[in-house]
């Protein structure tokens, strides 16, 4: 990927271009860039203070949970016919 140097005439124009750039990236690319920046800043923080870094990366695991929207009608959720009949009454 080639790099380009752009000159802006106003701060607002520069902000708008930055916003357009990041919106053109996929969500995984934006997440990866945020993760890399966070990791680099913590590394710099530890290095400046002389704190040894014992483990590479995060000590926590990252999990994405995607919830399935439940049906609005509880009868649709019923697993048996008798359960559905009792909900209708």
Secondary structure, 3 states (H helix, E strand, C coil): CCCCCCCCCCHHHHHHHHHHHHHHCCHHHHHHHHHHHHHHHHHHHHHHHCCCCCCCCCCCCCCCCCCCCCCCCHHHHCCCHHHHHHHHC
